[in-house]
């Protein structure tokens, strides 16, 4: 009997308190056995904080780890600018893949008498240099942006390392962005040092 009376008094006290608080209540959640004066969507907050930290971790990792880095070129007669370029690409912090243009493509790009060194020699020289993690020959049909897009789709590099004078740079940026990567200019163009200039001065 006493317990029943106490229960009824407790309920009456709750009703009186709720009636007193109701005009002043905003977002509070109050029940007979609970009261939350600063209610928060805890589950949502935890998920958002987890995603924020995960995003921060990915950004931090990507700033220190370049993932897969792709660089392409002729690399005919290896000179100091080639080495600077490759070192700058490697210093982005990831696995550096270097694709070499075939002999046929070098002739198309540089003209008769090129390359000075055949593809097999250029591959061997770059591998012995020890900067790239992997050196490979590009396809013979690598003369348009469709071929370039196919290569990016196959390799899916995180970064395409280029010099400042690389052709079709805006288009390459768009292609890399669609593939989830980005273009990084790792070296300004130095017109005073190039294989073509070296060969010309030699003949002069």
N, C-alpha and C positions, 0 to 999 in steps of 0.2 A: 504493500500500500504506500509506504514511504517512498519507494523507488518510483512509483507511478506519479506521485505528487512532484517529486524532484524533476522528473522528465518533463512534465507539463510546465513547470516553472522555467526550466531551461528553454523550452520552445517559446514561451511567452517572452522571455528576455531576448531571445533571438529576433522575434518579430518586432519588438520595440526598438532594438538597435538598428534593424534594417529600415524601419519606418523613419528613424532619425537620420540615418545616413543617406537615404534614397535621393533627396533633393541635391545633395552635394556630390553624388557619385558621378564619375565620368567613365573611365575604362576599367574600374575595379571590378573584380569578380568575387562575389560573396555568396556563400551558401551556409547551410546550417553547420556543416563540419569543416568548412574551409574559408579562407579569405586571402585573395591575391590582390594586393594593392598596386602592384606594378606588373601586371601580366605581360608575358613576352612569349612570342612563338618560338619556344626554345629549339624545337626540331629544325625549323627553318634557319634559325641563327647558327646552329651547329653546322648544318650543311653549307651555308654561305661562307662560314669561316674556314671550313675544310677546303672548299673550292678556291678561296682566296689564297690560302697557304700553298695549295697545290700549284696554282698559277704562278705564285711567287717563286716556288721551287723550280718550276720549269724555266722561268725567265732567268733565274740565277744560274741554272745548269747551262742554258743555251748561251749565256754570256761568257761562260768559261769553256764550254764544249761545243765546237762547231758542228758536231755530227759528221755527216759525209760532205766533203768539199770537193767540187769538180772544177778542174781547169783544163782548157783545151788550147791547142796551138800547133805550130809547125816544129818549133824548137830544132831548127836545122843545124846551124853552127852555134853551139851553146856559148853564150856570152854572159857578162855580169848582170845585165838586166833580166835575162832569163832566170838566173839564180836568185836575184832579189825578188822577182815575182813569185817564184815557187816557195821561197822561204816565208814571204809575207802571207801567202795562202795557207801554208802549213801552220803558221803562227796563230791562225784563227782558232786552232785548238782541236780540230777533228781529224778524221781519216781523209787523207788527200789522194784523190784519184786524178790522174793526168791522162787525157786522151790526145794522141798524136794524129795529125792529118796524114793520110797516105801519100805516097810519092806522086800519084796522079793528081791528088788535090793540091799538093804543094806547087806543082807545075801550073795548075789553073790559077792559083792565087798569086804566085810570085813570078811566073813567066818561065821561058826557056832556060835551060841550064840549072834549074833548081828541081829537086833539092840537091845540095852539095853532098849530103849524107843520106844514104838510103834509109828506109823506114827501120830495117833491122838494126842498123847502126844507131839510129836515134833512140830507139827503144832501149838498147843496151847501155848507151851513155847515160840516159836519164835514170835507169834503174841503178847503175853504179854510183850515181850522184848521191843516192840515199835520202833524198828529201821526200819524195812521194812514197806513199804506202803501196800504191799500185799504178803501173803504167800500162796502157793498152792502146791498140790502134783503133782509130775511129773508122766507121764504115766508109767505103769508097764513095757511096752516094751520101755525101754530107754537104751538099751545096745549096741548101735552102732551109728556110725556117721550119718547114714540115719535118725535115730530117732531124733538125735540132730538137723540136718538140718531142719526137719519138724517142730520142736519146734521153731526154730529161724524164720522160714517162717511165722509161726502162730502169734508169739508175735511181731516180727520185732523190737527188742530192738535197741537202739542207741549204747549202750555199753554192752559188756559182761564182768562183773567183775570177775577176777580169782586170785588165788594165784600163786606164781611162780612155784609150782610143779604140776600144773594142767596137766593131760595127754592130748596128741594130740594137744598141743598148736599151732604149725604151721598150722595144718589143721583147727582148730577153727578160727584162724585169717583169713584164706582164705574164710571160710564160712561166717563169719561176714562181710568181705569186699564185698562179692557178694551181701549180703543183705543190703548194704549201711550203716553198722555200723562198730564198731571196738572193739578189745579186749584191756582191760586195766588190767595190773597186779597191783593189789592194795595192796598186802601184800607179803613180802618174806616168804618162807617156814621156819617154826621153828620146826625141828624134835623133839625137847625136849618136845613139848606140843602137844599132840593129844589124841583123845579118846582111840585109841589102846594102846598108851604108858601108859596112866593113868590106864587102866584096867589091863594091864600086871603088872605094879608096885604094884597094889592093890593085885593081886593074889600072887605075889612074896613075 
